[in-house]
Amino acid sequence: MKQFFFIVTVIILALGCSQPNNFYSNSKIQGKWISVDDEKWSWNFEENKLIDEYFDDYIDTLTFYIDQKYCDSLLKYPNVPYEDPDSTFFLIIFQADDVDSRLCYKIENISESNLMLYYPGRLKPISFRRSKE
């Protein structure tokens, strides 16, 4: 009986610790992205840093990660579309010294040339195109 519980525990831990098929990996988002709505605004992803620039002027350097967990800040915004939780990913950005400053974006689409994010309270997505630089 102990052996049965041990095997069940190992299986549960293995399933709980396995990584989902995360095609929204940090490596896919790396590089410079330019806003489709305002070409003076860009985000440059380097490793786990996000460099926010406007008109080639530095604004801020933030830390980011991509996760599949639900973001509390999005729960109160019904206009942000959600599908299957297993295929929904979020871009979370924050000041390195202030985790409470985090902003959460739902990743709607990411490809070699396009990035589309939903931000809470905004009706239309924020769209970027990959820079050719």
C-alpha positions in Angstrom: 0.0 0.0 0.0 2.8 2.4 0.8 4.4 1.7 -2.6 1.1 2.5 -4.3 0.9 5.9 -2.6 4.6 6.6 -3.4 4.0 5.9 -7.1 0.8 8.1 -7.1 2.7 10.9 -5.4 5.6 10.7 -7.9 3.2 10.8 -10.8 1.3 13.8 -9.4 4.6 15.6 -8.7 5.8 14.8 -12.2 2.6 16.1 -13.8 2.5 19.2 -11.6 6.2 20.1 -12.4 6.1 19.4 -16.1 6.3 22.4 -18.3 3.5 23.2 -20.7 4.2 23.4 -24.4 5.3 27.0 -24.1 5.6 28.4 -27.6 5.6 31.9 -26.0 9.1 31.4 -24.6 11.4 34.3 -23.7 13.5 33.4 -26.8 10.7 34.1 -29.2 10.1 37.6 -27.9 13.7 38.7 -27.8 14.6 41.7 -30.0 13.3 45.1 -30.8 9.6 45.6 -31.4 8.1 48.9 -32.8 4.5 50.0 -32.0 2.1 49.8 -35.0 0.1 52.7 -33.7 3.1 55.0 -32.8 6.3 54.2 -34.5 8.3 56.4 -32.1 7.6 53.8 -29.3 9.6 50.6 -29.0 10.2 47.8 -26.7 13.5 46.0 -26.8 13.6 42.6 -25.0 17.1 41.5 -24.0 17.3 38.3 -21.9 14.9 39.1 -19.0 15.1 42.9 -19.5 12.7 45.1 -21.3 14.0 48.4 -22.5 11.2 50.9 -23.1 12.0 53.7 -25.5 10.2 56.6 -27.1 11.7 58.4 -30.1 15.0 56.6 -29.5 15.1 58.1 -26.0 15.5 55.8 -23.1 12.5 55.7 -20.8 13.0 52.8 -18.5 14.5 49.3 -18.1 12.1 46.8 -16.6 12.3 43.1 -15.8 9.9 40.7 -17.6 8.9 37.1 -17.7 6.3 35.1 -19.5 4.0 32.8 -17.6 0.8 30.8 -18.0 -0.7 31.8 -14.7 -3.7 34.1 -14.4 -2.9 37.7 -13.6 -4.9 39.1 -10.8 -4.9 42.5 -12.5 -6.8 41.2 -15.5 -9.6 39.5 -13.5 -11.7 42.6 -13.2 -11.6 43.5 -17.0 -14.2 41.5 -18.9 -13.1 43.0 -22.2 -9.8 41.1 -22.2 -10.6 37.9 -24.1 -9.6 34.6 -22.6 -9.6 31.2 -24.2 -8.4 27.9 -22.9 -6.3 28.6 -19.8 -3.8 25.9 -21.0 -3.1 28.0 -24.1 -3.2 31.5 -22.6 0.1 33.2 -21.8 0.9 36.5 -20.1 3.8 38.9 -20.3 4.5 40.3 -16.8 6.7 43.4 -16.5 7.9 45.1 -13.4 10.6 47.3 -11.9 13.4 45.0 -10.7 13.3 46.5 -7.2 9.5 46.7 -6.9 7.6 43.5 -7.8 4.4 45.2 -6.7 4.8 47.5 -9.8 4.0 44.6 -12.1 1.9 45.1 -15.2 0.3 42.1 -16.9 -0.5 41.8 -20.6 -2.2 38.8 -22.2 -0.3 37.6 -25.2 -2.8 37.4 -28.0 -0.3 36.6 -30.7 3.4 36.4 -31.3 5.2 35.5 -34.5 8.5 36.2 -36.2 7.1 39.6 -37.3 4.2 40.5 -35.0 3.4 40.8 -31.3 -0.1 41.5 -30.1 -0.9 42.1 -26.4 -4.1 43.0 -24.4 -3.7 45.3 -21.5 -6.5 45.6 -18.8 -9.0 48.4 -19.5 -7.9 48.9 -23.1 -10.4 47.8 -25.7 -8.1 47.2 -28.5 -4.8 45.3 -28.4 -1.4 46.8 -28.4 0.4 45.7 -31.6 4.1 45.7 -32.4 6.1 44.7 -35.4 9.6 43.3 -35.2 12.3 45.9 -36.1 14.5 45.0 -39.0 17.5 46.7 -37.3 
